[in-house]
């Protein structure tokens, strides 16, 4: 799937952009299924919001149990001072997580396709295992900021192995909150770990290297593109104040030959741990 230049770029820069590798018809099927999941979701508990400003999920069983569900989370700015939706309910969902890749047939087919396994093999994953999936809306006007972070913080393995597949379901631009990354930033330290013990979580500081607020670069991509990046690569996305959504789908994949930390927040107990189609 990948040529030598692309493989070298992934390892050197920490990320790789594959332009428009998925067709619009395939994207429409996934987007339509996501909209159906939201429409069928009838839990409007205002506490089910998602924010990266506070990573303490202690006692939040709704979040912690979502490792094996298809749960909807609201944008942080979804409600006004009276607790009412600030815009149409369907435009207030932050994301769906975290087991769409196993529980929904459309997402299952999309997530496990052979081309993704070929990419995993090319970049060095011997035994890829999908740990998590998220459908992220980045809603118009109220789409939340995602702070600078590294995905290995949440999927710690020894040695480090987590890789993120970031699928652009719609055009991602500076206007609507595209990804920002720090080229070669994966060669630096892991700054923190998100650990869980029972229903308690904590963010454990590891290194005080500053985040690349002034040196990051935007990754604007067209719908159908795939961004693949290494788990230690610092990345971020700004709030979306435009009138256009920035829908994306993500998979977090680890190598089964590595040790997946018991302290990681996400451990699926009843779902199979699978890779990609052969």
N, C-alpha and C positions, 0 to 999 in steps of 0.2 A: 504493500500500500504506500508506504513512505519511501522516498528516495534518500540517498546518503546525505544530501544537503539538508533535507528536512529533519532527519534524525540528529544531525550535528547541531542544527539550530536549537532543537528542543533541549539538548543536553547543555549547550553553551549559554543560551539565553534564558532557559527555564520555561519557555512557552513556545507554542507553534500555532499559527493561524492557517486553517485550511478553508479557503474561500468557497462558499456556496456549493458544498458537497452534497446537500440534501435538497430535493426538489420541493417546490411550493405546495404541490398536491400532498406530499407526505407530511409537510409541516401543518397543513390545514387539518389533516386528520387528527394529529396530536393536539393542536389548539382547540379543535372542536370537542375532543374528549375531555380536555382540562375544563372547558366551560361547562360541560355536563356535570362533572364532579362538583364544581362550585355550585351549580344550580340545584343539585341533589343534596347539598350540605345544608342542614337546617339548624345547626347550632350557632346562634348569634350571640353567644356569651362574649361580652365586651372585654373580658380579661384575656381572650385568646388572640392577643396581638403579638407581633414579632418585631423586636428591635435589637440592633447590635450595639446600642449605647450601654446596655446593662446585660452582661452575660451570665448573671446569677440566675440559674433556673431551679434553685433549691425549692423543693416542695411543689414544683410545677408539674404535676403528674400528666397534664394534658400534653405538654411538650415532651417529657421523658418517655411517655408511652407511645408517642408518634413514630418511634423507630419501626414499628410494625403496623402502621396504619396509613391511611390517606386522609390526613387532617388538614383543614384549612386554617390559616392564620391571617388575621387582619393587619392592615397597615397601621402604624402607630398613630397616624393622623386621620384615621377612618371615621372618628366620632367627634361630634361637637360637644360643647359644654353641657348639653342636655342628654348626651349619650345617644344621639341620633346620627345616622350615617350622613356624612357630609356630601356624598354623591351616591349614585346608584350602587346598591349593595355589591353587584358584580364588579364594580370598579373600586372596591375597598379591600379586596383580598390581596395580601402581601405574597403568600406562597401556599403551595400544597406540598406536604411532606409526610413521611420520608421513605415510603415503600411503594411508590407507584410502579417501579420497575418489576415488582413481583405480583402486586395485587390487582392491577388493571391490565386487561388483555392488549389494549392499544399501546400503552406505555411499555408493556413487557416485550412486545415485538420490536418496538423501536429501540429499546435499551440493550437488547441482547444480540443485535444483528452482527454478522460476521465481520463487516468492515471495521467495527470498533475493536474486535478482538485482534484483527490484523495490526491495527495501530498499536495496541497494547504490546503485542509481541515485538514490533519494530523498535519500541522505545525501551524494551528490556524487562517487561513484566512477564515472569515465567508462568505464573498461575494467577491471572487476574480474577478478583472477586469484587462484585458490586456491593458496596456497603450501604449506600444511601442514594436517594434520588429526590430532587426538588423541582417543582415547576414554579418559577419566579415571575411575578407579574410586573413589578416596578411601575405601578399605576400612574396614569397621567395626573399631574398637579400635586399628588400626595405620595408619590413613590419614595420610599425611605432610603436614606444613605446607608451603605454598608461600609463600616469602618475598615481601615487597613488591617489586614490579618493574613495568616498563613493557614492553609487547610490542614497541614500536619499537626497544628494545635489541637484539632478535634479528632483526628484519625492517626494517633501516634503508633508507629510500628518500629521494630528494631530488626534490621536497619530501616531507615525512612523509605517508604514505598508508595504512599498515597499519590494518586494522579487524579486531576479533575478534568472531566469532559464538560465543556460549556457550549451548549448548542444555542445559537441565535435563532429564536423562533420568529423574531421580527428584526428589522434593521436596528442596530445599536449605535447611537451617535452621541456626540458630546451634549447635544440638546436634551436627549431623554435618559441620560445616565449610563453610558457605556462603561465597560471595564477599564480600569487603569492598572498597570503592572509596573514592577521595577525590573527591567532587564538585568539578568545575571544575579538578581537578588536571592535566588535559591542557593547561591554559594555562601551566603552569610548564615548567621545562627538562627535557630528557632527561638523566638522571643518568649513564648509562653505555651502552657499546656492547659487544656480544659479537661478537668478530671471529675469523676463522679464516684460517690460512695453512697449506695442506697438511693435515697431521694434527694441527697445533697450534692451540689456541684460547686466547684471553685476554679478560678483562673489562677494557675500557678506561674508566677514570673520566672523566666529562665535567663533572660539576657536583656540589658537595657539599651541595646542598639536602637536608635530612633527610626521611626517609620519614614519611608521615602516621600514625604509630603511634597518636597520641591523637585524631586528627580524622577518621579513616576511618569509614564507616558500613556496616553489613551489608546485603546484598542477598538477603533470603530470598525464594525463589520456588517455585511449585508445578511439578510435573512437566509438561513440555510447554511451559514458558515459554522465551523466548529473550532473552538479554541481549546487546545490541550495544554495543561500546565502542571508543573511539578509542585509537590505539596508544600515545599518551603518557599515558594515564590510569593512575595508580598503582593497583594492586590486589593482593590478598592473600587467602589462605584458611588458616584455622587447622587444626591436626591434628584428626582424627576419632577420638574416644575412645568414641563411642557404639556401640550395637549395630546401627546402621542405616548402610548404605552411602550415598554421595552421588555417584551416577554422573552424568557429564556428557560431552558431546561438543563439541569446539571446532574451528573453522575460522579460519585466519589468511589474510586477503585483502589484497592490495595492488593499487594502480592501475597498469595497464600503461602509462599515459602518464607515469609517474614513473621515475626511475632507481633500479633495485634494486642495492644496493651489492655489488661483487664480494667484499667482506670478510665478508658475511653467511655464517653457517655452513651454511645450507641452500640448495643449488643442485641441483635435479633435472635430471640430464643426459639420462635416457632416457624420462622420463614427459612427456606433454603438459602444457602450462600452460594451463588452461581457467578459464573463469568459470562463469556460470550459464545455464540454459536460457532461451531467448527466450520 
